[in-house]
Amino acid sequence: MAHEPSPAVDPPRGQALTRRAALWLSSRVVMAAGLVGGYGLFAWVGTRFMLPAQLGRVNQLFVTRVADLVAGGTLLYQTPDGRTVNITRHGTSGTAEDFIALSSTCPHLGCQVQWEGQNNRYFCPCHNGTFDAQGTATGGPPFDAGLSLPRYALTLEQGLLYIQVPAEQLSIERRAGLVTITTPIGPGHDPCLTCLACSGSTPHESERRA
């Protein structure tokens, strides 16, 4: 009599369920890994372009001799791409902490902000916006919107003051330098600017990575 193959025996129900659960779990793990990888890449790209420019390459540009800026005084500096910065001296310790560099462009509508030493504040004449000595809005539309003045890093070497400008703000068509106000300011009026030393030489200029 011919030998007949024994009928296939199904695995126990518990074993089949365990195998099915393992397949389900592994597929979910693969899917989760794909999502984490995709969102991780998205987050990295977003962070790369949204972090402050100071975290990338910066150029150290000469501003002035420390002795030429007395405590309470301020200078208006123009970066190579035309942005203007108020550089104010608040202390006399002889370190970079004596100075602060804040954008002179009001974050409300772009008017020129000026330092008022007698009031210990920065003032925007267009809509009476005010900022404290650290650039935080204290009144007017900038305060209502919770806006502040962007800050630039400063360094001091051998009696010379330098500003650290992100590489993205450099230009081959123009040079940095001091500017001056050429028109009176008052409520509703944005002062005009004239370059004083934008074509002047920079005693020491270097590139750094923060």
C-alpha positions as a Markdown table, in Angstrom:
| # | Residue | x | y | z |
|---|---|---|---|---|
| 1 | Met | 0.0 | 0.0 | 0.0 |
| 2 | Ala | 1.4 | 3.3 | -1.0 |
| 3 | His | 2.4 | 5.6 | 1.8 |
| 4 | Glu | 0.1 | 8.6 | 2.0 |
| 5 | Pro | 1.5 | 11.9 | 3.2 |
| 6 | Ser | 0.2 | 13.0 | 6.5 |
| 7 | Pro | -2.1 | 15.9 | 6.3 |
| 8 | Ala | -0.7 | 19.4 | 7.0 |
| 9 | Val | -1.0 | 20.4 | 10.6 |
| 10 | Asp | -2.0 | 24.0 | 11.3 |
| 11 | Pro | 0.1 | 25.8 | 13.9 |
| 12 | Pro | -1.5 | 26.2 | 17.2 |
| 13 | Arg | -3.8 | 29.2 | 17.3 |
| 14 | Gly | -1.7 | 31.0 | 19.9 |
| 15 | Gln | 1.4 | 30.7 | 17.8 |
| 16 | Ala | -0.4 | 32.1 | 14.7 |
| 17 | Leu | -1.6 | 35.0 | 16.7 |
| 18 | Thr | 1.9 | 35.7 | 18.1 |
| 19 | Arg | 3.4 | 35.6 | 14.6 |
| 20 | Arg | 0.6 | 38.0 | 13.3 |
| 21 | Ala | 1.2 | 40.3 | 16.2 |
| 22 | Ala | 5.0 | 40.4 | 15.5 |
| 23 | Leu | 4.4 | 41.2 | 11.9 |
| 24 | Trp | 1.9 | 44.0 | 12.8 |
| 25 | Leu | 4.4 | 45.4 | 15.4 |
| 26 | Ser | 7.3 | 45.3 | 13.0 |
| 27 | Ser | 5.3 | 47.1 | 10.3 |
| 28 | Arg | 4.4 | 49.8 | 12.8 |
| 29 | Val | 8.0 | 50.2 | 13.9 |
| 30 | Val | 9.1 | 50.6 | 10.3 |
| 31 | Met | 6.4 | 53.2 | 9.7 |
| 32 | Ala | 7.3 | 55.1 | 12.9 |
| 33 | Ala | 11.0 | 55.1 | 11.9 |
| 34 | Gly | 10.1 | 56.5 | 8.5 |
| 35 | Leu | 8.0 | 59.3 | 10.1 |
| 36 | Val | 10.6 | 60.2 | 12.6 |
| 37 | Gly | 13.3 | 60.3 | 9.9 |
| 38 | Gly | 11.1 | 62.5 | 7.6 |
| 39 | Tyr | 10.1 | 64.9 | 10.3 |
| 40 | Gly | 13.6 | 64.9 | 11.7 |
| 41 | Leu | 15.0 | 66.0 | 8.3 |
| 42 | Phe | 12.3 | 68.7 | 8.0 |
| 43 | Ala | 13.1 | 70.0 | 11.5 |
| 44 | Trp | 16.8 | 70.1 | 10.7 |
| 45 | Val | 16.2 | 72.0 | 7.5 |
| 46 | Gly | 13.9 | 74.4 | 9.3 |
| 47 | Thr | 16.3 | 75.0 | 12.1 |
| 48 | Arg | 19.2 | 75.5 | 9.7 |
| 49 | Phe | 17.5 | 78.5 | 8.0 |
| 50 | Met | 15.6 | 79.9 | 11.0 |
| 51 | Leu | 18.3 | 80.2 | 13.6 |
| 52 | Pro | 19.9 | 83.6 | 13.9 |
| 53 | Ala | 22.6 | 84.4 | 11.4 |
| 54 | Gln | 25.1 | 84.9 | 14.2 |
| 55 | Leu | 25.4 | 81.1 | 14.5 |
| 56 | Gly | 27.0 | 80.9 | 11.1 |
| 57 | Arg | 30.0 | 82.7 | 9.7 |
| 58 | Val | 30.5 | 86.3 | 10.8 |
| 59 | Asn | 32.8 | 89.1 | 9.8 |
| 60 | Gln | 34.3 | 91.4 | 12.4 |
| 61 | Leu | 34.2 | 94.9 | 11.0 |
| 62 | Phe | 35.9 | 98.0 | 12.5 |
| 63 | Val | 33.5 | 100.7 | 14.0 |
| 64 | Thr | 35.5 | 103.3 | 15.9 |
| 65 | Arg | 38.2 | 103.9 | 18.5 |
| 66 | Val | 36.8 | 103.3 | 22.0 |
| 67 | Ala | 38.1 | 106.7 | 23.2 |
| 68 | Asp | 36.0 | 108.4 | 20.5 |
| 69 | Leu | 32.7 | 107.2 | 22.0 |
| 70 | Val | 32.0 | 108.6 | 25.5 |
| 71 | Ala | 29.6 | 107.0 | 28.0 |
| 72 | Gly | 26.0 | 108.0 | 27.1 |
| 73 | Gly | 26.9 | 108.6 | 23.5 |
| 74 | Thr | 25.9 | 106.7 | 20.4 |
| 75 | Leu | 27.0 | 106.2 | 16.8 |
| 76 | Leu | 25.0 | 105.2 | 13.8 |
| 77 | Tyr | 26.7 | 102.5 | 11.8 |
| 78 | Gln | 25.8 | 101.1 | 8.4 |
| 79 | Thr | 26.6 | 97.5 | 7.5 |
| 80 | Pro | 27.8 | 96.6 | 4.0 |
| 81 | Asp | 24.3 | 95.7 | 2.8 |
| 82 | Gly | 22.8 | 99.1 | 4.0 |
| 83 | Arg | 21.3 | 98.1 | 7.4 |
| 84 | Thr | 21.8 | 100.7 | 10.1 |
| 85 | Val | 22.8 | 100.0 | 13.7 |
| 86 | Asn | 22.8 | 102.2 | 16.8 |
| 87 | Ile | 26.0 | 101.5 | 18.8 |
| 88 | Thr | 25.6 | 103.1 | 22.2 |
| 89 | Arg | 28.0 | 103.2 | 25.1 |
| 90 | His | 26.5 | 102.7 | 28.5 |
| 91 | Gly | 29.5 | 102.0 | 30.8 |
| 92 | Thr | 33.1 | 102.9 | 31.4 |
| 93 | Ser | 34.6 | 99.5 | 32.5 |
| 94 | Gly | 36.7 | 99.3 | 29.4 |
| 95 | Thr | 35.2 | 96.1 | 28.1 |
| 96 | Ala | 32.8 | 95.2 | 25.3 |
| 97 | Glu | 30.0 | 95.0 | 27.9 |
| 98 | Asp | 30.1 | 98.9 | 28.0 |
| 99 | Phe | 28.6 | 98.9 | 24.5 |
| 100 | Ile | 25.4 | 97.7 | 22.9 |
| 101 | Ala | 24.6 | 97.4 | 19.1 |
| 102 | Leu | 21.0 | 97.4 | 18.2 |
| 103 | Ser | 19.3 | 97.7 | 14.8 |
| 104 | Ser | 18.1 | 101.3 | 14.2 |
| 105 | Thr | 15.2 | 100.1 | 12.1 |
| 106 | Cys | 12.0 | 100.1 | 14.0 |
| 107 | Pro | 10.4 | 96.6 | 13.7 |
| 108 | His | 7.0 | 98.3 | 13.4 |
| 109 | Leu | 7.2 | 100.0 | 10.0 |
| 110 | Gly | 10.9 | 100.5 | 9.4 |
| 111 | Cys | 11.5 | 104.1 | 10.6 |
| 112 | Gln | 14.8 | 105.1 | 12.1 |
| 113 | Val | 15.1 | 104.7 | 15.9 |
| 114 | Gln | 17.4 | 107.1 | 17.8 |
| 115 | Trp | 19.0 | 106.9 | 21.2 |
| 116 | Glu | 17.8 | 109.5 | 23.7 |
| 117 | Gly | 20.4 | 109.6 | 26.5 |
| 118 | Gln | 18.4 | 112.0 | 28.6 |
| 119 | Asn | 15.5 | 109.6 | 28.7 |
| 120 | Asn | 17.7 | 106.4 | 28.7 |
| 121 | Arg | 15.7 | 105.0 | 25.8 |
| 122 | Tyr | 15.5 | 104.5 | 22.0 |
| 123 | Phe | 12.8 | 106.5 | 20.3 |
| 124 | Cys | 11.0 | 106.1 | 17.0 |
| 125 | Pro | 9.6 | 109.4 | 15.8 |
| 126 | Cys | 7.1 | 108.0 | 13.3 |
| 127 | His | 4.6 | 106.5 | 15.7 |
| 128 | Asn | 6.2 | 107.3 | 19.1 |
| 129 | Gly | 7.5 | 103.9 | 19.7 |
| 130 | Thr | 9.9 | 103.5 | 22.6 |
| 131 | Phe | 12.5 | 100.9 | 23.6 |
| 132 | Asp | 14.6 | 100.5 | 26.7 |
| 133 | Ala | 18.4 | 100.5 | 26.8 |
| 134 | Gln | 18.5 | 96.8 | 25.9 |
| 135 | Gly | 16.2 | 97.3 | 22.9 |
| 136 | Thr | 13.0 | 95.9 | 24.4 |
| 137 | Ala | 9.9 | 97.7 | 23.4 |
| 138 | Thr | 8.3 | 99.8 | 26.2 |
| 139 | Gly | 5.7 | 101.9 | 24.4 |
| 140 | Gly | 3.8 | 102.6 | 21.2 |
| 141 | Pro | 3.0 | 100.1 | 18.4 |
| 142 | Pro | 6.2 | 98.0 | 19.0 |
| 143 | Phe | 5.2 | 97.4 | 22.6 |
| 144 | Asp | 1.7 | 96.5 | 21.6 |
| 145 | Ala | 3.1 | 93.9 | 19.1 |
| 146 | Gly | 5.7 | 92.6 | 21.6 |
| 147 | Leu | 8.6 | 93.6 | 19.2 |
| 148 | Ser | 12.3 | 94.3 | 20.1 |
| 149 | Leu | 15.3 | 95.7 | 18.3 |
| 150 | Pro | 17.6 | 93.0 | 16.8 |
| 151 | Arg | 21.0 | 93.0 | 18.5 |
| 152 | Tyr | 24.5 | 92.6 | 17.0 |
| 153 | Ala | 27.6 | 91.3 | 18.9 |
| 154 | Leu | 30.5 | 93.6 | 19.6 |
| 155 | Thr | 34.1 | 92.9 | 20.4 |
| 156 | Leu | 36.9 | 95.2 | 21.7 |
| 157 | Glu | 40.5 | 94.8 | 20.9 |
| 158 | Gln | 43.4 | 97.1 | 21.7 |
| 159 | Gly | 41.2 | 100.1 | 22.1 |
| 160 | Leu | 39.2 | 99.5 | 18.9 |
| 161 | Leu | 35.6 | 98.5 | 18.7 |
| 162 | Tyr | 34.3 | 96.0 | 16.2 |
| 163 | Ile | 30.9 | 94.7 | 15.2 |
| 164 | Gln | 30.2 | 91.2 | 14.2 |
| 165 | Val | 28.2 | 91.1 | 11.0 |
| 166 | Pro | 26.7 | 87.9 | 9.5 |
| 167 | Ala | 28.3 | 86.9 | 6.2 |
| 168 | Glu | 24.9 | 87.1 | 4.6 |
| 169 | Gln | 24.9 | 90.9 | 5.1 |
| 170 | Leu | 28.2 | 91.5 | 3.3 |
| 171 | Ser | 28.3 | 93.1 | -0.1 |
| 172 | Ile | 31.0 | 93.6 | -2.7 |
| 173 | Glu | 29.4 | 96.8 | -4.0 |
| 174 | Arg | 29.6 | 98.9 | -0.8 |
| 175 | Arg | 31.6 | 99.2 | 2.4 |
| 176 | Ala | 30.5 | 99.7 | 5.9 |
| 177 | Gly | 30.9 | 102.9 | 7.9 |
| 178 | Leu | 29.3 | 105.5 | 10.1 |
| 179 | Val | 26.3 | 107.5 | 9.0 |
| 180 | Thr | 24.7 | 110.7 | 10.3 |
| 181 | Ile | 21.2 | 112.1 | 10.5 |
| 182 | Thr | 20.7 | 114.9 | 8.0 |
| 183 | Thr | 17.1 | 116.0 | 8.8 |
| 184 | Pro | 15.3 | 117.0 | 12.0 |
| 185 | Ile | 13.2 | 114.3 | 13.6 |
| 186 | Gly | 9.7 | 114.6 | 15.0 |
| 187 | Pro | 6.4 | 112.7 | 15.3 |
| 188 | Gly | 5.5 | 111.4 | 11.9 |
| 189 | His | 8.9 | 112.1 | 10.3 |
| 190 | Asp | 11.5 | 109.5 | 9.5 |
| 191 | Pro | 15.0 | 111.1 | 9.5 |
| 192 | Cys | 17.2 | 110.9 | 6.4 |
| 193 | Leu | 20.8 | 109.5 | 6.6 |
| 194 | Thr | 24.1 | 110.5 | 5.0 |
| 195 | Cys | 27.1 | 108.2 | 4.9 |
| 196 | Leu | 30.2 | 109.6 | 6.7 |
| 197 | Ala | 32.8 | 106.9 | 6.2 |
| 198 | Cys | 31.3 | 104.2 | 4.1 |
| 199 | Ser | 34.1 | 104.3 | 1.7 |
| 200 | Gly | 36.7 | 104.6 | 4.4 |
| 201 | Ser | 39.2 | 101.9 | 5.2 |
| 202 | Thr | 38.7 | 99.3 | 8.0 |
| 203 | Pro | 41.9 | 98.9 | 10.1 |
| 204 | His | 41.3 | 95.3 | 10.9 |
| 205 | Glu | 38.7 | 93.1 | 9.3 |
| 206 | Ser | 38.5 | 89.4 | 9.8 |
| 207 | Glu | 36.1 | 86.4 | 9.4 |
| 208 | Arg | 35.1 | 84.2 | 12.2 |
| 209 | Arg | 32.8 | 81.3 | 12.8 |
| 210 | Ala | 30.7 | 81.6 | 15.9 |
